[in-house]
């Protein structure tokens, strides 16, 4: 019996649907502005999408996951 789990990722272009804030040591920081378009990494587990993560448009090198209601995928990006 093979119980292995297959994880994969692809680069997508997303549109931010609302201002997004992440918590930083008790302070909420605005990390995306509504309408911003950027590249993100979509992660799959056994072929099913489990989430998207992206780097903040305001804080270089800072990235985290986005909730489903915070973005929409507008296209896949060839790597």
N, C-alpha and C positions, 0 to 999 in steps of 0.2 A: 504494500500500500504506500502510495506517494503522498505525503502530507505537506509537501513543499509549497511555499507561498511565493508568488512571482510579483515583484515590485518593479515598476518602471516609471519614467518621467518623460515629459515633453515640454517644450517651450511654447507658450501661447501668448497672444496679445490680449490684454483685458482693458475694459473701461471701468473706472471707479464710479459706482452709482450714488455714493453719498460720502461726505467727509468721514474719514476713518481716523480713529484715535487709538493708540496703544498705551498701556500703563507703563510708566518708567519710575520705579521706586516711589509709588504713591502719587505720582503726577501724571495726568493724561496729556499725551503729546500728539498733536495732529501730524499724521504720517502720510496721508493722501488727501488731496482735494477732489471733491466731486467733479467728474468729467475728465479727470486725468487718464491718459492712455499710456500703458507701459507693458513691457514684457514681464511674464511671470512663469513660474514652474508649476505645472499640473502634475500631481502624483497619482499613480494608479496602483491598486492592489488587486492582483488576479484579474486585470483588465477593467476594473471598476474605478472611476475617479473617486479619490478620497479627500481631495482638497487642492488648494492653490496657495502658493506663497510668492511674495514679491518683496523687492527692496523699496524702502520708503523713498518717496520723491524728495523729501526734505533732509533725511539723515543718511548720508552715504555709508554703505556697508551694514546698515541695519535692515534686517528682513525678518518676516514672520508670516504666519498663515493669515488668510483672510476668510471671513465668514461668507457663506453663500450669498447673503443679501447685500454684500458690500461691492460686488463686482459682477461683470458679465464677460464671458469669453467672446471676443469678436473675430478671432482667426487663429489658426495654428501657424507657427513660425518654423520655417525650415532651418535646421541647425547646420 
